[in-house]
Every structure is written in structure tokens, then in C-alpha cells.
Amino acid sequence: MAKARSDLLQGTLELLILKILSLEPLHGWGISERIQLLSDEVFLVNQGSLYPALQRMKRRGWISSEWQVTENNRRARYYALTPAGEAQLREERRAWARSSEAVERILGTA
């Protein structure tokens, strides 16, 4: 049976990017692959959504970036979490917990 793929809820992409970058700095393609891998291929992040999100997050000071050479000997922009990004990740996780608990309460209603 094929795995069902799901669209990310509004605002969820930034939460996932923050979490992925809390593990290690990565380039855009690596972020996308890591989300796909860790979600067991439920979430596929297209480049048209990823890069605008990265730019927004960079403008907000949540992430920084610098050019580096990849493991395949190519130049790529690597993104890293800033202290402000770490604080935002904590806040986003709290908001996610509140929202998901509320959805569970609604779904559990007879």
C-alpha cells in the first residue's frame, strides 16, 4: 500500500525547519531531504515553499547562512539556527502542543 502524502499545515514548515536546523546546519536540499526522511515520506517540501520560508526566517533573525562546500564538492548556502531561532523553536513547539491537543479534544468528541 502506498504511503499517503500530506500537505503541511500553514506555519508548520517553519517549525519543521527550525527543528531540523537544531540538529545541525544544513543546505536547503538537505533540509528538504531530512524533513522527508524523518516524516517517513509523509511530507515533501518543494523548493518553491522552502526557499521563501528560509528567507523569511533569515530576515526575522531565526537563522543565519553562509556559503560552504557540500559533501559532493559543490558550493551551497548552509543554514544554521541562531539563539533567536532556538527561542522561536521553543515557542513554536509550545504552540504546536496547544493546537494538537485542541484538535485531539475535538476529534475525541462523540
Backbone as a printed PyTorch tensor [residue, N CA C, xyz], in Angstrom:
tensor([[[  0.8320,  -1.1750,   0.0000],
         [  0.0000,   0.0000,   0.0000],
         [  0.8830,   1.2470,   0.0000]],

        [[  0.6100,   2.1800,  -0.8780],
         [  1.4060,   3.3940,  -0.9820],
         [  1.1530,   4.2890,   0.2240]],

        [[  2.2020,   4.9650,   0.6440],
         [  2.0690,   5.8910,   1.7640],
         [  1.3430,   7.1400,   1.2940]],

        [[  0.4340,   7.6190,   2.1120],
         [ -0.2820,   8.8460,   1.7900],
         [  0.6180,  10.0300,   2.0990]],

        [[  0.6480,  10.9770,   1.2070],
         [  1.4150,  12.1940,   1.4360],
         [  0.4620,  13.2580,   1.9280]],

        [[  0.9980,  14.1960,   2.6700],
         [  0.1530,  15.2090,   3.2810],
         [  0.7360,  16.5940,   3.0390]],

        [[ -0.1280,  17.5680,   2.8500],
         [  0.3080,  18.9530,   2.7710],
         [  0.5970,  19.4410,   4.1790]],

        [[  1.6090,  20.2880,   4.3050],
         [  1.9200,  20.8720,   5.5980],
         [  0.8750,  21.9220,   5.9500]],

        [[  0.4740,  21.9570,   7.1970],
         [ -0.4350,  22.9920,   7.6660],
         [  0.2740,  24.3410,   7.6240]],

        [[ -0.4960,  25.4020,   7.4540],
         [  0.0600,  26.7520,   7.4490],
         [  0.9050,  26.9740,   8.7030]],

        [[  2.1290,  27.4200,   8.5250],
         [  3.0040,  27.7040,   9.6530],
         [  3.8250,  26.5240,  10.1350]],

        [[  3.4960,  25.3290,   9.7000],
         [  4.2160,  24.1430,  10.1590],
         [  5.6060,  24.0350,   9.5470]],

        [[  5.7630,  24.5080,   8.3240],
         [  7.0580,  24.3960,   7.6490],
         [  8.1500,  25.0830,   8.4560]],

        [[  7.8850,  26.2770,   8.9650],
         [  8.9070,  26.9740,   9.7420],
         [  9.2670,  26.1990,  11.0050]],

        [[  8.2830,  25.6160,  11.6600],
         [  8.5470,  24.7920,  12.8440],
         [  9.4670,  23.6240,  12.4880]],

        [[  9.1760,  22.9400,  11.3850],
         [  9.9920,  21.7960,  10.9880],
         [ 11.4030,  22.2140,  10.6010]],

        [[ 11.5380,  23.3290,   9.9020],
         [ 12.8730,  23.8150,   9.5380],
         [ 13.6680,  24.1490,  10.7900]],

        [[ 13.0500,  24.8410,  11.7450],
         [ 13.7430,  25.1660,  12.9900],
         [ 14.2210,  23.8970,  13.6900]],

        [[ 13.3590,  22.8870,  13.7550],
         [ 13.7390,  21.6370,  14.4150],
         [ 14.9010,  20.9680,  13.6890]],

        [[ 14.8120,  20.8890,  12.3670],
         [ 15.8830,  20.2490,  11.5880],
         [ 17.2100,  20.9810,  11.8100]],

        [[ 17.1750,  22.3060,  11.7990],
         [ 18.4130,  23.0710,  11.9840],
         [ 18.9060,  23.0380,  13.4220]],

        [[ 18.0550,  22.6440,  14.3700],
         [ 18.5290,  22.4790,  15.7470],
         [ 19.4300,  21.2480,  15.8600]],

        [[ 19.3250,  20.3490,  14.8990],
         [ 20.1450,  19.1370,  14.8890],
         [ 21.5350,  19.4110,  14.3160]],

        [[ 21.5940,  20.2090,  13.2340],
         [ 22.8650,  20.5640,  12.6010],
         [ 22.6090,  21.5540,  11.4700]],

        [[ 23.6150,  22.3690,  11.1280],
         [ 23.4650,  23.2420,   9.9580],
         [ 23.3460,  22.3980,   8.6880]],

        [[ 22.4980,  22.8340,   7.7700],
         [ 22.2890,  22.1130,   6.5140],
         [ 22.0180,  23.0850,   5.3890]],

        [[ 22.2290,  22.6260,   4.1580],
         [ 21.8370,  23.4010,   2.9830],
         [ 20.3720,  23.0920,   2.6840]],

        [[ 19.7740,  23.8850,   1.8230],
         [ 18.3470,  23.7700,   1.5530],
         [ 17.9100,  22.3800,   1.1390]],

        [[ 18.6330,  21.7740,   0.2060],
         [ 18.2690,  20.4360,  -0.2460],
         [ 18.3330,  19.4410,   0.9120]],

        [[ 19.3390,  19.5940,   1.7730],
         [ 19.4660,  18.7170,   2.9320],
         [ 18.3110,  18.8710,   3.9080]],

        [[ 17.8400,  20.1050,   4.0930],
         [ 16.6860,  20.3500,   4.9660],
         [ 15.4680,  19.6280,   4.4140]],

        [[ 15.2400,  19.7880,   3.1190],
         [ 14.0990,  19.1500,   2.4670],
         [ 14.1700,  17.6280,   2.5950]],

        [[ 15.3440,  17.0640,   2.3410],
         [ 15.5190,  15.6080,   2.4480],
         [ 15.3100,  15.1230,   3.8710]],

        [[ 15.8150,  15.8750,   4.8580],
         [ 15.6920,  15.4640,   6.2570],
         [ 14.2250,  15.4620,   6.6870]],

        [[ 13.4520,  16.4700,   6.2690],
         [ 12.0230,  16.5000,   6.5950],
         [ 11.3310,  15.2990,   5.9720]],

        [[ 11.6520,  15.0050,   4.7350],
         [ 11.0530,  13.8580,   4.0500],
         [ 11.4110,  12.5570,   4.7680]],

        [[ 12.6640,  12.4080,   5.1330],
         [ 13.1280,  11.1900,   5.8010],
         [ 12.4900,  11.0240,   7.1810]],

        [[ 12.5360,  12.0750,   7.9930],
         [ 12.0310,  11.9640,   9.3590],
         [ 10.5140,  11.8590,   9.4300]],

        [[  9.8310,  12.3390,   8.3910],
         [  8.3670,  12.2000,   8.3580],
         [  7.9520,  10.8950,   7.6930]],

        [[  8.9290,  10.0410,   7.4060],
         [  8.6550,   8.7710,   6.7170],
         [  7.9440,   9.0280,   5.3890]],

        [[  8.4190,  10.0800,   4.7080],
         [  7.9470,  10.4840,   3.3830],
         [  6.4950,  10.9540,   3.3550]],

        [[  5.9560,  11.3340,   4.5030],
         [  4.6140,  11.9110,   4.5250],
         [  4.6700,  13.3490,   4.0190]],

        [[  5.7250,  14.0880,   4.4150],
         [  5.8680,  15.4760,   3.9920],
         [  6.9750,  15.6010,   2.9550]],

        [[  6.6340,  16.1730,   1.8230],
         [  7.6030,  16.5150,   0.7840],
         [  7.5970,  18.0300,   0.6570]],

        [[  8.7410,  18.6440,   0.8550],
         [  8.8380,  20.0980,   0.8110],
         [  9.4000,  20.5060,  -0.5380]],

        [[  8.5980,  21.2330,  -1.3090],
         [  9.0950,  21.6740,  -2.6160],
         [  9.9470,  22.9240,  -2.4570]],

        [[ 10.8220,  23.1180,  -3.4100],
         [ 11.7690,  24.2330,  -3.3520],
         [ 11.0510,  25.5840,  -3.3710]],

        [[  9.8850,  25.6450,  -4.0260],
         [  9.1200,  26.8830,  -4.0910],
         [  8.5500,  27.3140,  -2.7480]],

        [[  8.4400,  26.3930,  -1.8140],
         [  7.9990,  26.7200,  -0.4490],
         [  9.1910,  26.8810,   0.4850]],

        [[ 10.2090,  26.0350,   0.2980],
         [ 11.3420,  26.0100,   1.2120],
         [ 12.1430,  27.3040,   1.2030]],

        [[ 12.5700,  27.7450,   0.0380],
         [ 13.4810,  28.8920,  -0.0160],
         [ 12.8270,  30.2030,   0.4210]],

        [[ 11.5690,  30.4650,   0.0710],
         [ 10.9320,  31.6650,   0.6410],
         [ 10.8300,  31.5970,   2.1670]],

        [[ 10.5590,  30.4070,   2.7120],
         [ 10.4960,  30.2400,   4.1700],
         [ 11.8650,  30.5140,   4.7880]],

        [[ 12.9200,  30.0080,   4.1720],
         [ 14.2720,  30.2420,   4.6870],
         [ 14.5970,  31.7380,   4.6740]],

        [[ 14.2130,  32.4340,   3.6050],
         [ 14.4820,  33.8710,   3.5290],
         [ 13.6970,  34.6420,   4.6000]],

        [[ 12.4370,  34.2730,   4.8160],
         [ 11.6420,  34.9110,   5.8790],
         [ 12.2980,  34.7030,   7.2460]],

        [[ 12.7250,  33.4800,   7.4820],
         [ 13.3150,  33.1420,   8.7730],
         [ 14.6490,  33.8670,   8.9620]],

        [[ 15.3830,  34.0290,   7.8880],
         [ 16.6470,  34.7530,   7.9620],
         [ 16.3900,  36.2320,   8.2730]],

        [[ 15.3840,  36.8440,   7.6180],
         [ 15.0400,  38.2430,   7.8940],
         [ 14.6030,  38.4370,   9.3500]],

        [[ 13.9520,  37.4290,   9.9200],
         [ 13.4970,  37.5160,  11.3120],
         [ 14.6170,  37.2560,  12.3080]],

        [[ 15.7780,  36.8300,  11.8140],
         [ 16.9200,  36.5760,  12.6830],
         [ 16.9180,  35.2050,  13.3230]],

        [[ 16.0590,  34.3120,  12.8510],
         [ 15.9700,  32.9720,  13.4340],
         [ 17.0610,  32.0430,  12.9170]],

        [[ 17.5530,  32.3210,  11.7100],
         [ 18.6130,  31.5020,  11.1320],
         [ 19.6600,  32.4140,  10.5090]],

        [[ 20.8510,  31.8810,  10.3500],
         [ 21.9180,  32.5750,   9.6350],
         [ 22.3220,  31.6730,   8.4710]],

        [[ 23.1080,  32.2190,   7.5580],
         [ 23.5480,  31.3880,   6.4320],
         [ 24.9460,  31.7880,   6.0050]],

        [[ 25.6340,  30.8300,   5.4070],
         [ 26.9480,  31.0920,   4.8240],
         [ 27.2230,  30.0540,   3.7440]],

        [[ 28.0150,  30.4550,   2.7790],
         [ 28.3710,  29.5540,   1.6920],
         [ 29.4270,  28.5720,   2.1760]],

        [[ 29.2180,  27.2950,   1.8490],
         [ 30.1780,  26.2400,   2.1770],
         [ 30.2260,  25.2580,   1.0050]],

        [[ 31.1540,  24.3390,   1.0820],
         [ 31.2650,  23.2860,   0.0760],
         [ 30.5870,  22.0390,   0.6250]],

        [[ 29.7000,  21.4350,  -0.1820],
         [ 28.9610,  20.2480,   0.2470],
         [ 29.8510,  19.0160,   0.2050]],

        [[ 29.2730,  17.9080,   0.6970],
         [ 29.9770,  16.6260,   0.6520],
         [ 30.2250,  16.1700,  -0.7870]],

        [[ 29.4740,  16.7280,  -1.7440],
         [ 29.6530,  16.4200,  -3.1700],
         [ 30.5390,  17.4480,  -3.8680]],

        [[ 31.2410,  18.2500,  -3.0850],
         [ 32.1810,  19.2440,  -3.5910],
         [ 31.5060,  20.3480,  -4.4140]],

        [[ 30.2920,  20.7290,  -4.0010],
         [ 29.5660,  21.8270,  -4.6340],
         [ 29.3760,  22.9390,  -3.6140]],

        [[ 29.2790,  24.1580,  -4.1020],
         [ 29.0040,  25.2910,  -3.2120],
         [ 27.5160,  25.3610,  -2.9330]],

        [[ 27.1800,  25.5340,  -1.6640],
         [ 25.7690,  25.6500,  -1.2770],
         [ 25.6820,  26.5510,  -0.0610]],

        [[ 24.5490,  27.1970,   0.0790],
         [ 24.3080,  28.0400,   1.2460],
         [ 23.8280,  27.1350,   2.3850]],

        [[ 24.5790,  27.1380,   3.4750],
         [ 24.2180,  26.3630,   4.6600],
         [ 23.5120,  27.2750,   5.6510]],

        [[ 22.4580,  26.7490,   6.2590],
         [ 21.6530,  27.4990,   7.2160],
         [ 21.8780,  26.9280,   8.6090]],

        [[ 21.9250,  27.8240,   9.5880],
         [ 22.1310,  27.4170,  10.9820],
         [ 21.1610,  28.1840,  11.8790]],

        [[ 20.7950,  27.5710,  12.9610],
         [ 19.8990,  28.1810,  13.9400],
         [ 20.6570,  29.2280,  14.7540]],

        [[ 20.0390,  30.3680,  14.9810],
         [ 20.6050,  31.4130,  15.8390],
         [ 19.9950,  31.2790,  17.2360]],

        [[ 20.5290,  31.9900,  18.2290],
         [ 19.8760,  31.9800,  19.5450],
         [ 18.4120,  32.4190,  19.4760]],

        [[ 18.1090,  33.4070,  18.6310],
         [ 16.7070,  33.8170,  18.4660],
         [ 15.8880,  32.6840,  17.8550]],

        [[ 16.4960,  31.9070,  16.9720],
         [ 15.8130,  30.7570,  16.3750],
         [ 15.5530,  29.6670,  17.3940]],

        [[ 16.4960,  29.4750,  18.3090],
         [ 16.2940,  28.4860,  19.3740],
         [ 15.1060,  28.8790,  20.2420]],

        [[ 15.0120,  30.1680,  20.5720],
         [ 13.8810,  30.6610,  21.3710],
         [ 12.5760,  30.5060,  20.5870]],

        [[ 12.6210,  30.7980,  19.3020],
         [ 11.4200,  30.6630,  18.4760],
         [ 10.9900,  29.1960,  18.3840]],

        [[ 11.9470,  28.2920,  18.2820],
         [ 11.6230,  26.8660,  18.2350],
         [ 10.8910,  26.4490,  19.5140]],

        [[ 11.3600,  26.9090,  20.6570],
         [ 10.6740,  26.5820,  21.9100],
         [  9.2350,  27.0970,  21.8830]],

        [[  9.0500,  28.3350,  21.4190],
         [  7.7070,  28.9190,  21.3560],
         [  6.8310,  28.1740,  20.3530]],

        [[  7.3750,  27.8430,  19.1960],
         [  6.6150,  27.1200,  18.1720],
         [  6.1990,  25.7340,  18.6740]],

        [[  7.0840,  25.0870,  19.4220],
         [  6.7470,  23.7660,  19.9750],
         [  5.6100,  23.8670,  20.9790]],

        [[  5.6410,  24.9130,  21.8210],
         [  4.5480,  25.1210,  22.7770],
         [  3.2340,  25.3610,  22.0350]],

        [[  3.2690,  26.1910,  21.0080],
         [  2.0580,  26.4870,  20.2300],
         [  1.5560,  25.2280,  19.5290]],

        [[  2.4680,  24.4130,  18.9950],
         [  2.0730,  23.1750,  18.3280],
         [  1.3940,  22.2340,  19.3250]],

        [[  1.9590,  22.1160,  20.5190],
         [  1.3780,  21.2340,  21.5420],
         [ -0.0340,  21.6930,  21.8990]],

        [[ -0.2280,  22.9980,  22.0830],
         [ -1.5640,  23.5210,  22.3880],
         [ -2.5400,  23.2080,  21.2570]],

        [[ -2.1220,  23.4620,  20.0250],
         [ -3.0010,  23.2380,  18.8710],
         [ -3.3260,  21.7670,  18.6790]],

        [[ -2.3220,  20.9120,  18.7640],
         [ -2.5780,  19.4910,  18.5300],
         [ -3.4380,  18.8900,  19.6420]],

        [[ -3.2590,  19.3510,  20.8870],
         [ -4.1280,  18.8900,  21.9730],
         [ -5.5740,  19.3280,  21.7320]],

        [[ -5.7720,  20.5400,  21.2440],
         [ -7.1210,  21.0260,  20.9560],
         [ -7.7720,  20.2040,  19.8440]],

        [[ -7.0140,  19.8950,  18.8090],
         [ -7.5530,  19.0670,  17.7150],
         [ -7.9110,  17.6860,  18.2530]],

        [[ -7.0670,  17.1100,  19.0820],
         [ -7.3520,  15.7910,  19.6550],
         [ -8.6280,  15.8270,  20.5000]],

        [[ -8.8010,  16.9120,  21.2680],
         [-10.0360,  17.0330,  22.0620],
         [-11.2620,  17.0660,  21.1500]],

        [[-11.1800,  17.8240,  20.0760],
         [-12.3050,  17.9120,  19.1440],
         [-12.5690,  16.5680,  18.4860]],

        [[-11.5030,  15.8770,  18.0360],
         [-11.6720,  14.5870,  17.3790],
         [-12.2100,  13.5360,  18.3350]],

        [[-11.9020,  13.6840,  19.6040],
         [-12.3690,  12.7140,  20.5950],
         [-13.8000,  12.9490,  21.0390]],

        [[-14.4160,  14.0140,  20.5960],
         [-15.7930,  14.3260,  20.9690],
         [-16.7340,  13.4080,  20.2380]],

        [[-17.6790,  12.8200,  20.9900],
         [-18.6370,  11.8930,  20.3820],
         [-19.6710,  12.6000,  19.5620]]])
